[in-house]
Amino acid sequence: MDKAQEKRLRRKRAHRRVRKSVQGSTDRPRLAVYKSLKFVYAQVIDDLQGVTLVQANSGEPEILKKLEGGSKSKAAARKVGEALGERAKAKGIEAVVFDRGGYIFHGRVKEVAEGARSKGLDF
């Protein structure tokens, strides 16, 4: 097994551990973060109904317009969090539980969280 496969497997194990305790409900949906090599994705999910309520990603044209550092930078992650926070507030979502997706709470994942908090999401 090469180093990249090992890293992916380690992240998936960590995500399974986190998901044992983090579950979104109608009152407090789950804010899930995923980062690919090119973009940052975030969505608010109601796990009881199995639906995505709100989503944002750094590949969207309205977010890309505001960026200078590219779609995978920390600035892009913050903009994704801010956009998600605004959209969630518009849908009446005040509080969420944060699912870091097996990633460490650092860098782009932290920026998504701070961007969402800056727009008034509580977690």
N, C-alpha and C positions, 0 to 999 in steps of 0.2 A: 504494500500500500504506500503510495507516495505521500508527500507532505500535504498537498492540497486536499486529497481525499480524507486524510486523517483529521484535518482542520474542519472540514464539512461535517464529518461524523461526530466530532467533539461538540460542534455547535448544535447539531440535531439532538444529541443527548441532553445538553443543557436546556434546550427548548422544551423537551419532554418533561424535564424536572420542573421547569417554571410553570408549565401549563397544568400541572397537577394542582397547583394552588391558585392560579389566576384564571378566573372564568368571568366572562362578561354576562351581565344580566340586562333586563330592560331598564332598571334603575341606574346601573353603572356598567355601561358597555365596555368592551376591551379595546384599547388602542394598541394595535399591533404594528410593529415596525419590521420592514425587510429592506436590506440594502444589497443591491446587485453590484457588479463591477461598474455599471454605467449610471444607474439611477438609485434614488432613495424612495421607498414607498411607505405610506402609512394609511391605515384604515381603522375605522371605528366599527366594531362588530358586536352584534347581539347574539351571543352563543346559544341562548335558549331557543330563539326562533331560527337561527342559522342564516342570518342576513347581514350584509354589509350596509351600515347606515350612511357613512360618509367616507370618502377616500380622497387622497391627494398624492401626487408623485412629482418628482423633479423633472419628468419628461413633458409635463403639460406646458403648452405654449405661454400661458399667462404667468407661470412661474419662471420659465426660461427667460422671458423678457427682462425680468428684474435681476438677473444674475450676470456677473462678470467672470466668476471663478469656475464655471462649468456645472454640469448637472450632477456631479458626484462629490462636490465640495461640502464643507461644513456649512457654508453660507446657504447652499441649496437645501440642505437638511433643515436649517432654521426656517427658511421660507416655506418648506413643506409643512412643518409643524404649525406655522402661523396660518397658512391656508386651511389646514385641517381644523384648527381651533375656531376660525371664523365660520366655517361651514357647519361645524358641530353646534356652535352657539345659535346659528340661524335655524337649525333643526330642533332647538330646545334642549340640547344635551349639555348639562352643566358639569357632571363628574364622570370620570372614566377610571378604569384600572389599567395600568401600563404593562404591556407585554413586550419586553425587549427582544424577543425572538431568539433567545440563546446567545445574543451578542453581549459583550460587556457594556456597562453603562458608561460610555466614553466616546468622544469624538462625534460622529454623525448621529448616533443613537441619542446621545445626550442633547444635541442641538435640536433634534425633532421634539424632544420632551420640553425643552426650554421655550421653543417657539410656540408650542401648544399652550404652555402655562402662561406665556405673555399675553395670549388672547383670551385668557379667562377660564380655561379648562382646569378643573380641580382634580389632582391625583397626587 
